[in-house]
Every structure is written in C-alpha cells, then in structure tokens.
C-alpha cells in the first residue's frame, strides 16, 4: 500500500513537473508575429509598388536579425493585388479574418488606401503607410497613419519652390500645361499646383485629365506644344509618364521645365528613357541624403540588398525608403512593455 502511494506520488510529481516544463517551453518558444497585407506588384502601379515591397522585405530581414519584434520572430505575407483597390480590400480582409495576422503592413498606392482605410477602421487594425492623400485624413479615422505621408496636395511646393529659389523672377516661365491622371493621386495635386502657378503669374493654357491605362499620349502632348506651354506638369504614375516623355521627344517639344509627380522616382525611368529622361524634376517626401536618424541603415540596405554601389551617383529608390520607414514606424509603435501585439496597443 505504501509503495503504491509512493509510486503515485512520484508519478504525480513527474506529471506536474512535465506540465510546468511544457508551459515554460510554450511561453519561451513564442509563436512568430504575423504581418500581412497587399501591394501593387503587377499592374499600373507596380513599378513603384515593387520597390515598396523591397523596403518591406529589407525591414523584415533587419528586424529578425535584431531578434525580432517583442522578442518574437516576424513573418510577413504580402499578396499581389494587381493594382486593384477592390482586390486589395479582399486581400486585407483575408489577412485579418483568415490569416489572423497580428499586424497590418501599410498599403500602396493612394487610391487603394482610400478603399482600405474604412476596412481597417472596421476591424480596429493600425494601418501605417502613405495614406490616401489629405482628404482621407479628414474622415475621422483613428487607426490610419502615414510616416512619411505622400501627400499630393504638397507637390505644388516643389514646383513653386523651383521658381522661387532657383530661377530669377525675370526668367520665370509664362505658361503651363498640366496633364492629370484621373485618380486620387493626380487629382489631389492638381488644384494646389494650378493656384500656385497662377499666384506667380504663370497662365495655365492646357488642363487635361486622362484615364489609366493611357493608350496614346500624342493628343495630350500635341495640345501642350500647340499652346507653347513653358512648363509641362505631368501628374502621372509610370507607364503614362514614360509615354508622355516619348511623345514630347518625338514632337521635338522641349518645355523649359518638366515635372513628373511619380514616374521619375524609380530606376526604371532611366532604363526606359535613357538621356531622354534627364532634366525632369519630381517631388518626394523622403530622400537618402537627408540627415534623419536611421537613414544610414536604409542606405546600407540599398547597397547590400539591392547591390547599389556607393559613389557620387549613389541613389536609393524613394519607394524603397518609404517601405522601410513605414514598417519601422509600425515597429516603434508596438509597446514592448506590454508584450501585446493587438492594434489597440500600437
């Protein structure tokens, strides 16, 4: 009887130790933190979208090398929404309800984010990316943030600043043609640019809006050349921006100043146009030469991950920098003291 009791005691003790040990192992080997979302990896917006993905992937590599997030490894799943806002909404809802992600990656581009922001609000998930331009941040959303924001409403500062700071007033252009892609990115920039130029005495002689995909840029450029516009302002994405430049060169139309809102920000611009893509200005909310904390990490990543050599011509694609900074902001937003990855804790 005593032996049976003793044997039972030892079995109970071993079982209890086993349970404690199992519980300890379960807590020690924590499940990875899952992040999900979608990007325009194919389609109209893909030339910039794929660089955002490179920035996300570099952050993922970097955070896991540093021990993960909250001491847990990080996994990321990014679907290709094919530049479709409707598909992006489907993929983000899938990430939240099926994949059960802990955190969301920020979306791109602005037209897609306009559709996504009500969705993440519905599920109470923090959404850090470029935003959906200024109006999207005036809807009272609590969970959408931009760091840095890509606000088309601010593009006028680039064009106006060039006139104010770099060109003597006596040599200012007198007229402008503005060609706008019919989406929230282009339309959000249009009004402020027109006002800024008119305030400086620049007359808008052509104001055309076009749908994407653009099949032929010749009629648009022909109008700009026909009016003798000194400034060609292209609120374009990529393929349409390239088409406009090629049409201008074919017509021997050489305005004094050309602005491309987004198209010239990717390495493919030079690959597609060569020297014909030179002497074009664009606006950006992030640049690798700015003395911001953390920029050195992005620049080093561009060299090691992308193989961009250092030197006088060193250039980091803006959207690579955007992607990394959006994810870095999400990383900094998670509260390490709580050990909780719920969006409410970010």
C-alpha positions as CSV (number, residue, x, y, z in Angstrom):
1,X,0.0,0.0,0.0
2,X,2.8,2.4,1.0
3,X,4.7,1.5,-2.2
4,X,1.6,2.2,-4.3
5,X,1.1,5.6,-2.6
6,X,4.7,6.5,-3.1
7,X,4.6,5.4,-6.8
8,X,1.5,7.5,-7.2
9,X,3.2,10.5,-5.6
10,X,6.2,10.3,-7.9
11,X,4.0,9.9,-10.9
12,X,2.0,13.0,-9.9
13,X,5.2,14.9,-9.2
14,X,6.7,14.0,-12.6
15,X,3.4,14.9,-14.3
16,X,3.4,18.2,-12.5
17,X,7.0,19.0,-13.5
18,X,6.2,17.9,-17.0
19,X,3.2,20.3,-17.2
20,X,5.3,23.2,-15.8
21,X,8.1,22.4,-18.2
22,X,5.7,22.2,-21.1
23,X,4.1,25.5,-20.1
24,X,7.6,27.1,-19.8
25,X,8.6,25.8,-23.3
26,X,5.3,27.1,-24.7
27,X,5.9,30.5,-23.3
28,X,9.6,30.6,-24.2
29,X,9.2,29.4,-27.8
30,X,6.6,32.1,-28.7
31,X,4.7,32.0,-32.0
32,X,6.0,34.3,-34.7
33,X,4.3,37.7,-35.1
34,X,2.4,37.6,-38.4
35,X,2.1,40.7,-40.6
36,X,0.0,40.8,-43.7
37,X,-1.4,42.9,-46.5
38,X,-1.1,43.5,-50.2
39,X,0.8,45.7,-52.7
40,X,0.6,46.6,-56.4
41,X,3.2,44.1,-57.5
42,X,1.8,44.0,-61.1
43,X,-0.4,46.4,-63.0
44,X,-0.4,50.2,-63.4
45,X,1.2,51.0,-60.0
46,X,3.7,48.1,-59.9
47,X,6.8,50.0,-60.9
48,X,6.8,51.8,-57.6
49,X,4.9,49.1,-55.7
50,X,7.6,46.6,-56.1
51,X,10.1,49.0,-54.5
52,X,7.8,49.4,-51.5
53,X,7.9,45.6,-51.3
54,X,11.7,45.6,-51.3
55,X,11.6,48.1,-48.5
56,X,9.3,45.8,-46.5
57,X,11.5,42.8,-47.1
58,X,14.6,44.7,-46.0
59,X,12.9,45.7,-42.8
60,X,11.8,42.1,-42.2
61,X,15.3,40.9,-42.7
62,X,16.6,43.7,-40.4
63,X,14.1,43.2,-37.6
64,X,14.7,39.4,-37.5
65,X,18.5,40.0,-37.4
66,X,17.9,42.2,-34.3
67,X,16.0,39.5,-32.5
68,X,12.5,40.0,-33.9
69,X,9.6,42.1,-32.6
70,X,8.9,41.9,-28.8
71,X,11.4,39.0,-28.8
72,X,9.5,37.0,-31.4
73,X,10.4,36.3,-35.0
74,X,8.4,38.1,-37.6
75,X,6.7,36.6,-40.7
76,X,5.2,38.7,-43.4
77,X,2.7,37.7,-46.2
78,X,2.1,40.3,-48.9
79,X,-0.4,39.5,-51.7
80,X,-0.3,41.0,-55.2
81,X,-3.5,43.0,-55.6
82,X,-2.6,43.7,-59.2
83,X,-3.1,47.5,-58.7
84,X,-6.8,46.9,-58.0
85,X,-8.3,48.6,-55.0
86,X,-11.1,46.0,-54.9
87,X,-8.6,43.1,-54.8
88,X,-6.6,44.9,-52.1
89,X,-9.7,45.1,-49.9
90,X,-10.3,41.4,-50.4
91,X,-6.7,40.5,-49.5
92,X,-6.6,42.7,-46.4
93,X,-9.9,41.3,-45.2
94,X,-8.4,37.8,-45.8
95,X,-5.2,38.7,-43.9
96,X,-7.3,39.9,-40.9
97,X,-10.1,37.2,-40.9
98,X,-8.4,34.1,-42.4
99,X,-4.7,34.5,-41.9
100,X,-5.3,36.0,-38.4
101,X,-2.4,38.5,-38.7
102,X,-1.3,40.3,-35.6
103,X,-0.4,43.5,-37.6
104,X,-1.0,45.0,-41.0
105,X,1.5,46.3,-43.5
106,X,0.7,49.7,-45.0
107,X,-0.9,49.7,-48.4
108,X,0.1,51.4,-51.7
109,X,-0.9,53.4,-53.7
110,X,-3.2,56.2,-52.5
111,X,-6.3,55.2,-54.5
112,X,-6.0,51.7,-52.9
113,X,-5.6,53.2,-49.4
114,X,-8.7,55.3,-49.8
115,X,-10.6,51.9,-50.1
116,X,-8.6,50.3,-47.3
117,X,-8.9,52.9,-44.6
118,X,-12.6,52.2,-43.8
119,X,-11.8,48.5,-43.7
120,X,-9.0,48.8,-41.1
121,X,-11.2,51.1,-39.1
122,X,-13.9,48.5,-39.1
123,X,-11.5,45.9,-37.7
124,X,-9.6,48.2,-35.4
125,X,-6.2,47.5,-37.0
126,X,-3.5,50.1,-37.1
127,X,-2.6,50.9,-40.7
128,X,0.7,52.8,-41.3
129,X,1.7,53.6,-44.8
130,X,1.4,56.5,-47.2
131,X,-2.3,57.3,-46.5
132,X,-4.8,58.2,-49.2
133,X,-3.8,61.8,-49.5
134,X,-5.1,64.7,-47.5
135,X,-8.9,64.2,-47.7
136,X,-8.5,60.6,-46.4
137,X,-7.2,62.0,-43.1
138,X,-10.1,64.3,-42.7
139,X,-12.6,61.5,-42.2
140,X,-12.0,61.0,-38.5
141,X,-10.3,57.7,-38.8
142,X,-8.5,56.5,-35.7
143,X,-6.3,53.7,-37.0
144,X,-4.7,55.1,-40.2
145,X,-1.4,56.9,-40.1
146,X,1.3,58.0,-42.6
147,X,5.0,58.1,-41.9
148,X,6.1,59.8,-44.1
149,X,2.9,60.7,-45.8
150,X,2.8,61.0,-49.6
151,X,0.5,64.0,-49.9
152,X,-0.2,65.0,-53.5
153,X,-1.6,68.3,-52.1
154,X,2.0,69.2,-51.3
155,X,3.5,68.7,-54.8
156,X,3.0,72.4,-55.5
157,X,5.7,73.2,-53.0
158,X,8.2,71.5,-55.4
159,X,7.2,73.4,-58.5
160,X,6.7,76.7,-56.6
161,X,10.0,76.3,-54.8
162,X,11.9,75.8,-58.0
163,X,10.6,79.1,-59.3
164,X,11.1,80.9,-56.0
165,X,14.5,79.6,-55.1
166,X,16.3,78.6,-58.3
167,X,15.1,80.7,-61.2
168,X,15.4,84.6,-61.3
169,X,11.9,86.1,-61.5
170,X,12.7,87.8,-64.7
171,X,13.2,84.4,-66.3
172,X,10.1,82.6,-64.9
173,X,8.0,80.5,-67.3
174,X,4.9,82.3,-68.5
175,X,2.6,79.3,-69.2
176,X,1.9,75.8,-68.1
177,X,0.2,72.6,-69.4
178,X,-1.0,70.3,-66.7
179,X,-1.8,66.7,-67.6
180,X,-3.5,64.8,-64.7
181,X,-4.1,61.1,-64.3
182,X,-7.7,60.6,-63.2
183,X,-7.2,59.2,-59.7
184,X,-6.9,60.5,-56.2
185,X,-3.1,60.9,-56.5
186,X,-3.3,63.2,-59.6
187,X,-6.5,65.0,-58.7
188,X,-5.3,65.8,-55.2
189,X,-2.3,67.6,-56.6
190,X,-4.0,69.4,-59.4
191,X,-5.8,72.3,-57.7
192,X,-2.9,73.4,-55.5
193,X,-0.5,73.4,-58.4
194,X,-2.7,75.5,-60.6
195,X,-3.2,78.0,-57.8
196,X,0.5,78.2,-57.0
197,X,1.4,78.8,-60.6
198,X,-1.4,81.4,-61.2
199,X,-0.3,83.2,-58.0
200,X,3.2,83.5,-59.7
201,X,1.7,84.9,-62.9
202,X,2.0,81.6,-64.8
203,X,-1.0,81.1,-67.1
204,X,-2.5,77.6,-67.3
205,X,-3.0,77.1,-71.1
206,X,-3.8,73.4,-71.1
207,X,-5.6,71.5,-68.3
208,X,-6.3,67.9,-69.3
209,X,-7.4,64.9,-67.3
210,X,-6.9,61.3,-68.6
211,X,-7.8,57.8,-67.6
212,X,-5.4,55.0,-66.9
213,X,-4.2,53.0,-68.7
214,X,-3.3,55.7,-71.2
215,X,-3.3,54.3,-74.7
216,X,-1.8,57.3,-76.5
217,X,-0.1,60.4,-75.1
218,X,0.2,62.1,-78.5
219,X,-3.1,64.2,-78.3
220,X,-2.2,65.4,-74.8
221,X,1.3,66.5,-75.7
222,X,0.2,68.0,-79.0
223,X,-2.1,70.3,-77.1
224,X,0.7,71.4,-74.8
225,X,3.1,72.0,-77.7
226,X,0.4,73.8,-79.7
227,X,-0.1,76.2,-76.8
228,X,3.6,76.7,-76.4
229,X,3.5,75.8,-72.7
230,X,6.8,76.6,-70.9
231,X,6.0,74.1,-68.1
232,X,4.8,70.6,-68.7
233,X,3.4,69.3,-65.4
234,X,2.6,65.6,-65.5
235,X,0.7,64.2,-62.6
236,X,1.4,60.7,-63.9
237,X,2.2,57.2,-62.5
238,X,4.8,55.4,-64.6
239,X,3.8,54.0,-67.9
240,X,1.8,57.1,-68.8
241,X,4.7,59.3,-67.7
242,X,7.1,57.4,-70.0
243,X,4.6,57.7,-72.9
244,X,4.2,61.5,-72.4
245,X,8.0,61.9,-72.4
246,X,8.4,59.8,-75.6
247,X,5.6,61.7,-77.3
248,X,7.3,65.1,-76.4
249,X,10.6,64.0,-77.8
250,X,9.0,62.7,-80.9
251,X,7.4,66.1,-81.5
252,X,10.6,67.9,-80.6
253,X,8.6,69.6,-77.8
254,X,11.2,70.9,-75.2
255,X,9.5,72.9,-72.5
256,X,11.6,74.9,-70.1
257,X,10.5,72.8,-67.1
258,X,9.1,69.3,-66.8
259,X,7.6,67.9,-63.6
260,X,6.7,64.2,-63.2
261,X,4.8,63.5,-60.0
262,X,5.8,59.9,-59.5
263,X,7.2,58.3,-62.7
264,X,10.7,59.6,-62.4
265,X,11.2,58.3,-58.8
266,X,12.0,54.7,-59.9
267,X,15.2,53.3,-61.5
268,X,13.1,52.1,-64.5
269,X,12.6,55.7,-65.6
270,X,16.3,55.9,-66.7
271,X,16.2,52.4,-68.0
272,X,13.2,53.2,-70.2
273,X,14.2,56.6,-71.4
274,X,17.9,57.0,-71.1
275,X,19.1,60.5,-71.6
276,X,15.5,61.5,-72.7
277,X,14.5,61.1,-69.1
278,X,17.0,63.7,-67.9
279,X,16.2,67.3,-66.8
280,X,12.9,66.2,-65.1
281,X,12.0,67.3,-61.6
282,X,9.8,65.4,-59.1
283,X,8.7,65.8,-55.5
284,X,9.5,63.3,-52.7
285,X,8.8,63.1,-49.0
286,X,11.9,61.0,-48.3
287,X,15.5,61.2,-49.7
288,X,18.5,59.2,-48.8
289,X,20.7,62.3,-48.3
290,X,18.5,63.8,-45.6
291,X,20.2,63.7,-42.2
292,X,17.5,61.7,-40.5
293,X,18.3,59.1,-37.8
294,X,18.0,55.6,-39.4
295,X,18.7,56.8,-43.0
296,X,22.2,55.2,-42.8
297,X,20.5,51.8,-42.2
298,X,18.4,52.3,-45.3
299,X,21.4,53.4,-47.4
300,X,23.4,50.4,-46.2
301,X,20.5,48.1,-47.1
302,X,20.3,49.6,-50.6
303,X,24.0,48.7,-51.1
304,X,23.9,45.2,-49.6
305,X,20.4,44.1,-50.6
306,X,19.9,45.9,-53.9
307,X,23.6,46.0,-54.9
308,X,23.6,49.7,-55.5
309,X,27.3,50.8,-55.4
310,X,28.4,53.7,-53.3
311,X,29.9,56.7,-55.0
312,X,28.9,60.2,-56.4
313,X,25.9,58.8,-58.3
314,X,24.6,56.7,-55.4
315,X,20.9,56.9,-55.3
316,X,18.3,55.0,-53.2
317,X,14.9,54.5,-54.8
318,X,12.4,56.6,-52.9
319,X,9.8,53.9,-52.6
320,X,12.4,51.5,-51.1
321,X,12.9,54.1,-48.4
322,X,9.2,54.7,-48.0
323,X,8.6,50.9,-47.5
324,X,11.3,50.6,-44.8
325,X,10.2,53.7,-42.9
326,X,6.5,52.7,-42.9
327,X,7.4,49.3,-41.3
328,X,9.9,50.9,-39.0
329,X,7.2,53.2,-37.7
330,X,5.0,50.2,-37.1
331,X,7.9,48.5,-35.2
332,X,8.3,51.6,-33.0
333,X,4.6,51.8,-32.3
334,X,4.3,48.4,-30.7
335,X,4.7,48.8,-27.0
336,X,7.4,46.5,-25.7
337,X,6.3,46.8,-22.1
338,X,3.0,45.1,-22.8
339,X,4.1,42.2,-24.9
340,X,0.8,42.7,-26.7
341,X,0.6,43.0,-30.5
342,X,-3.1,43.9,-30.6
343,X,-3.5,47.0,-32.8
344,X,-5.1,48.9,-29.8
345,X,-1.7,48.6,-28.1
346,X,0.2,50.3,-31.1
